[in-house]
Amino acid sequence: MSNRQARREQSRTSRQTRPARPVRSAGGGGGGSSRSGGPDLFSLPYLLGLAGVVLVFVVVLAFVMMRGGGDDSDAVRLLEENHAAFPADLAKGAAVGKDDAPLKLEQYEDFQCPFCLKYTAEQEGQIIEEYVKTGKVQIVYRQFPGLGTESLRAGIASQCAAEQNRFWDYKYELFHVQAEAGQLSAEKLNVGRFSDEKLKSIAKDLGLDTGKFDQCFAGADALKVIEDDQRAGRAIGIRGTPSFAINGLAMGAAGAPQNFDDWRKILDDALAAATASPTPAASPSASPAATPAQ
């Protein structure tokens, strides 16, 4: 046996005859357990469990990010119902309703504004059904973009659709995009939903004359309409979206009323005033919930 083999054999014999190390109690210091008696944070089962939790979190986070914050399914459904019931025969550019209606309801909106989306989905359709179709109210959409570049580009695109008398179809599609992306539950601004390519694709999907649309989109006429709407709105005290004016008089605070019953009272009072005198009194204030223009 060589010297190296002899030393190796001696070392193995020494390890076999060495006394076993005593197991420390849970209350002792060091060792594989924490002093509180909890699990070993470096044990294989614990690490595997932790890895599983992290994996689930990553998958859920990725899913939410891909969905853009969630699907506002109720708003999507209501927008589709309102669009289907929309009286296209009463539409003229950015207005809907008879020109000689006693009330003109002007809506100052921004296509990225979540409160504008909520109003369009939950209340506008009822106003159209009960007041516009019966000849009592004409609604006029006013451009008031203030939430960034995509708000302005969407406004320009909608005005180009108005030139082909398809404003309301285009408007519903813009808010539909926002609702499907979850704008009510998780507001996001200028994230590509209204890129120029997307805005042009909406025009194509609606069957608009894309040549005329593109020419308008690249021109200055639609932008001038927006600037005129903003100037007129500020002149009567409009500061945020959505905001409303009845027969040229701004409703008190920015924001839509809380529910349609409140709208009914406002419009009925304004109708009564309009039939009693040529200039109706200012209507009651709306809810303060609104997106301020920036």
C-alpha positions in Angstrom: 0.0 0.0 0.0 1.4 3.4 -1.0 1.8 6.2 1.5 -1.1 8.2 -0.3 -3.4 5.1 0.0 -2.5 4.7 3.7 -3.3 8.3 4.5 -6.6 8.0 2.7 -7.5 4.8 4.6 -6.6 6.4 7.9 -8.8 9.5 7.1 -11.8 7.3 6.3 -11.4 5.3 9.5 -11.1 8.4 11.5 -14.4 9.8 10.1 -16.3 6.5 10.7 -15.2 6.4 14.4 -15.9 10.2 15.1 -18.8 10.7 17.5 -22.1 12.0 16.0 -22.8 15.7 16.4 -25.6 16.2 18.9 -28.9 17.6 17.4 -29.7 21.0 18.8 -33.1 21.8 20.1 -35.4 24.3 18.5 -34.5 26.8 21.2 -30.8 26.5 20.6 -28.7 28.9 18.5 -27.7 28.2 14.9 -28.6 24.9 13.1 -31.3 24.3 10.4 -34.2 25.9 12.2 -34.9 29.5 13.1 -35.0 30.4 16.7 -38.8 30.9 16.5 -39.2 27.3 15.4 -40.3 28.3 11.9 -39.4 26.5 8.6 -35.9 26.5 7.2 -35.9 29.3 4.7 -33.3 27.5 2.6 -34.9 24.1 2.6 -35.8 22.6 -0.8 -39.6 22.3 -0.1 -39.8 26.0 1.0 -37.8 27.2 -2.0 -39.9 25.2 -4.4 -43.1 26.6 -2.9 -41.8 30.1 -3.1 -40.8 29.6 -6.7 -44.4 28.5 -7.4 -45.9 31.6 -5.9 -43.5 33.8 -7.9 -44.4 32.0 -11.1 -48.1 32.4 -10.5 -47.6 36.1 -9.8 -45.6 36.6 -13.0 -48.2 34.9 -15.1 -51.0 36.9 -13.6 -49.1 40.2 -14.0 -48.3 39.4 -17.7 -51.9 38.6 -18.3 -53.1 41.9 -16.8 -50.5 43.8 -18.8 -51.5 42.2 -22.1 -55.2 42.9 -21.4 -54.3 46.6 -20.7 -55.8 46.7 -17.3 -58.9 44.6 -17.7 -62.0 44.5 -19.9 -64.8 46.9 -19.0 -67.4 44.4 -20.3 -70.5 46.3 -19.1 -69.3 49.4 -20.9 -68.5 47.4 -24.1 -72.0 45.9 -24.1 -73.7 49.2 -23.5 -71.7 50.9 -26.2 -72.6 48.2 -28.7 -76.3 48.5 -27.7 -76.3 52.3 -28.0 -74.5 52.1 -31.4 -77.1 49.6 -32.7 -80.0 51.8 -31.6 -78.4 55.1 -32.8 -80.7 57.1 -35.1 -78.4 57.6 -38.1 -81.1 59.4 -40.0 -81.0 62.2 -37.4 -77.2 62.6 -37.6 -75.6 65.5 -39.3 -71.9 65.9 -38.8 -71.1 66.0 -35.1 -74.8 66.7 -34.2 -77.7 64.3 -33.8 -81.3 65.5 -33.5 -83.6 68.0 -35.2 -82.2 71.5 -35.8 -85.4 73.0 -34.4 -85.3 71.0 -31.1 -86.1 73.3 -28.1 -82.8 72.3 -26.4 -79.3 72.0 -27.8 -77.1 69.9 -25.5 -73.4 70.5 -26.2 -71.0 67.8 -25.0 -67.4 68.8 -24.5 -65.4 65.6 -24.5 -61.9 64.0 -24.8 -61.7 60.5 -26.3 -59.1 59.4 -23.7 -61.2 60.7 -20.8 -62.6 57.8 -18.8 -65.6 59.9 -17.5 -66.5 60.6 -21.1 -66.4 56.9 -21.8 -68.7 56.3 -18.8 -71.1 59.0 -19.8 -71.3 57.7 -23.4 -71.9 54.1 -22.3 -74.3 54.7 -19.5 -76.2 57.9 -20.1 -75.9 59.3 -23.6 -77.9 56.5 -25.2 -80.8 57.1 -22.8 -80.8 60.8 -23.6 -80.9 60.0 -27.3 -83.7 57.5 -26.8 -86.0 59.7 -24.6 -85.2 63.2 -25.8 -83.4 63.2 -29.2 -85.7 60.7 -31.0 -88.7 62.6 -29.7 -87.5 65.9 -31.1 -86.9 67.6 -27.7 -83.1 67.7 -27.7 -80.3 68.0 -30.3 -76.9 66.8 -29.1 -73.8 68.5 -30.5 -70.4 66.9 -29.8 -67.7 69.5 -29.0 -64.0 68.7 -29.2 -62.1 69.5 -26.0 -58.9 67.3 -26.1 -56.6 68.0 -23.2 -55.0 64.6 -22.2 -52.2 64.5 -24.7 -51.2 63.8 -28.3 -53.5 60.8 -28.8 -56.5 62.8 -27.6 -55.8 65.5 -30.2 -55.2 62.9 -33.0 -58.4 61.1 -32.2 -60.3 64.4 -32.2 -58.9 65.2 -35.7 -59.8 61.7 -37.0 -63.3 62.0 -35.7 -63.8 65.3 -37.4 -62.5 63.8 -40.7 -65.2 61.1 -40.2 -67.7 63.9 -39.7 -66.9 65.2 -43.1 -68.3 62.0 -44.5 -71.2 62.1 -42.0 -69.9 59.2 -40.1 -68.8 61.0 -36.9 -71.1 59.0 -34.6 -70.0 55.6 -35.9 -66.4 56.7 -35.5 -67.1 58.1 -32.0 -68.6 54.8 -30.9 -65.6 52.9 -32.2 -63.1 55.1 -30.4 -64.8 54.6 -27.1 -65.2 50.9 -27.8 -61.4 50.7 -28.2 -61.0 52.3 -24.8 -63.6 50.1 -23.1 -62.1 46.9 -24.4 -58.7 48.1 -23.1 -60.1 48.7 -19.6 -59.9 52.5 -19.5 -62.6 52.7 -16.8 -60.9 50.2 -14.4 -57.3 51.2 -15.2 -56.8 54.6 -16.9 -53.9 54.8 -19.3 -53.1 57.7 -21.6 -51.1 58.0 -24.8 -50.1 54.3 -24.9 -50.7 53.7 -28.6 -54.4 52.9 -28.6 -55.0 56.0 -30.9 -51.9 55.8 -33.0 -52.3 57.3 -36.5 -52.2 53.7 -37.9 -55.1 52.7 -35.6 -57.1 55.7 -36.4 -56.8 55.1 -40.1 -57.6 51.4 -39.7 -60.9 52.4 -37.9 -61.8 54.6 -40.9 -61.1 51.7 -43.2 -63.1 49.2 -41.2 -66.1 51.6 -41.1 -66.0 51.8 -44.9 -65.0 55.4 -45.1 -63.4 56.8 -48.2 -59.8 56.4 -47.0 -58.4 58.7 -49.6 -60.6 61.6 -48.4 -60.0 60.6 -44.8 -56.2 60.6 -45.1 -56.2 63.9 -46.9 -58.3 65.4 -44.2 -56.2 63.8 -41.5 -53.1 65.4 -42.9 -54.7 68.8 -43.4 -55.5 71.7 -41.1 -59.3 72.0 -41.4 -60.2 69.4 -38.7 -57.7 71.0 -36.3 -59.3 74.4 -36.8 -62.7 72.9 -35.8 -61.1 71.6 -32.6 -59.5 74.9 -31.8 -62.8 76.7 -32.4 -64.6 74.3 -30.0 -62.0 74.7 -27.3 -62.1 78.5 -27.6 -65.9 78.6 -27.5 -65.9 76.2 -24.5 -63.4 78.2 -22.5 -65.4 81.4 -23.2 -68.4 79.9 -21.3 -66.3 78.4 -18.5 -65.6 74.9 -19.7 -62.4 73.6 -18.0 -62.6 69.8 -18.0 -64.3 66.8 -19.6 -67.0 65.8 -19.9 -68.7 69.2 -19.6 -72.1 70.2 -20.9 -73.9 73.3 -22.0 -77.7 73.7 -22.6 -78.6 76.3 -25.2 -75.2 78.0 -24.8 -75.3 78.0 -21.0 -72.7 75.9 -19.3 -73.9 73.5 -16.6 -72.4 74.3 -13.2 -69.6 71.9 -12.5 -67.7 69.7 -15.0 -68.9 66.2 -15.2 -72.1 64.3 -16.0 -74.9 63.9 -13.5 -74.7 60.7 -11.4 -77.5 58.9 -13.1 -80.2 59.3 -15.8 -82.8 60.4 -13.3 -80.7 63.4 -12.6 -80.4 64.0 -16.3 -84.2 63.8 -16.7 -84.7 66.4 -14.1 -82.2 68.8 -15.7 -83.6 68.4 -19.2 -87.2 68.5 -18.1 -86.6 71.7 -16.1 -84.7 73.2 -19.1 -87.5 72.2 -21.5 -90.1 73.9 -19.2 -88.0 77.1 -19.1 -87.5 77.0 -22.9 -91.2 76.9 -23.5 -91.8 79.7 -21.0 -89.3 82.1 -22.3 -86.9 82.3 -25.3 -83.8 82.2 -23.1 -83.8 79.3 -20.6 -82.3 79.7 -17.1 -79.1 77.9 -16.3 -79.7 74.3 -15.6 -78.7 72.6 -12.2 -75.1 71.7 -11.6 -73.7 68.4 -12.6 -71.5 66.0 -10.6 -67.9 67.3 -10.0 -66.5 64.0 -11.3 -64.6 65.0 -14.4 -61.2 65.0 -16.1 -59.6 68.4 -16.1 -58.2 69.6 -19.4 -54.4 69.9 -19.2 
